[in-house]
């Protein structure tokens, strides 16, 4: 068991030998502590954020029996034990139920409750939980999982300890996926209201990542996405909520995003989480209109706005909140530590099971015992299952045949084009699978992208939605949906779930 032994010398934190005789390397929160701004919250599903931390990083719950397990680092200060999750969740679905606070303050993140803007879709109005499988990455070559936030997904702690309140000083950083965002409100991580409601300007201070909330408030240069601050009733890219041309569009696959604030001073900083240094996009006075002084309340949110506005999407890997306003030099050392973690997006981790070949033409047969002669087909725009055989009509054979394409929304996964209606693809709309013409939009591309994995019942493939990764293709009363294992709809029933979401892929009928 490692224990952290810290020694402060001239403002620099050094590390002594611990019980095992090994020299403990600094983590981001060790670096913040050395700068006099210790972490009061430290969240990550990918790695330990202290050099000596060996406790739980997060908890998962599996769909087969509701059992839970905690995932810890492979070693103190190390990368999460993804193999333990894979073993525990084999052959079923898994959700991330808790993201543990590594700082010792007990500021764990759990399922977000309903708020002033939105009640989530689950009983009691709670938000959805994230899939445990949807955001695989490698850190220094070792597999780990991030937190993929789809719309209506969120985590929160309304009774946090030690976080900044009022006009108190704080800093925060987060590592996000720079390619996963939307225009909805609000993909945030940071300080928010303790009652999940909008209690006024300046009552929150959180990192926001996306292309704005559609209100026209808060933009940077280019078309976005941007790192901004959600200060409540405004997404701010600088002093003015309207536009800061010095806040650039971010194109990095892994983004380091920083917000920090103290009385009448705040800053936005950011950079590539895999290389280089940080840049400052804004540093200066607080906006007027209730933002100076601030009235922060100290709750912690992930994936939603302060009032539980939960229409946003994004991916979170790690993040912290500090007591005090960190120096740029401290943040430079934290950035160097993040770069040294060597985040890599490995496309091979996104799919499993029988391989699909781009350009091939396939048919997909149901495996539930009732329906083994039925194949995924379409009638007009409706995707359904129909009984198909070698003696079926040519038109039905064509309706049950699909061309495998590179994923329109993520090239690591796949899209499925109709053989008899070229240019039209299977996509989800209001959770039902439809056949629609590709309109070229970002939304269509994401809705038409699916990631196959080994069939949950041991046969063929199951097809997970890329944009709603807790949901899989499922046949239900002969129609196709994206279904969650135990979600809020009739077609989310746990009965026969693994069978209904597993399909055998074969050469196409046409």
Protein Blocks (a to p, Z undefined) as FASTA:
>chain_A
ZZdddddeehiacddddfkopacdddfklmmmmnopacfbdcdfkbccbfkbcbdfbdcd
dfklopacddddfbghiacdfklmmmmmgoiacddfbdcdfkonopacddddddfkbccf
behhiacdddfklmgcdeehiacddddddehiacddfkbghiaehjbccdddddddfkbc
cfbdcddeddddfklpaebehiaccddedebjhnopapaehjbjaddddeehiacfbjbl
kbccklccdfbfbdcddddddehiacdddddfkgccdddfbdcdddehhiaccfdehiac
ehiafkopakbgcddfbdcddedjddfklmmmmmmmmmmnopaddfklmpgcjdddehia
cddddfbfklmmbccddehjbccdddddfkbcfklmmmmgccddddfkbmkbccdddfkl
ghiacddeehiacddddehiaklmmmmgccddddfklpajadddfklmmbccddeehiac
dddehiabfklpfghklmmmpccddddfZZ
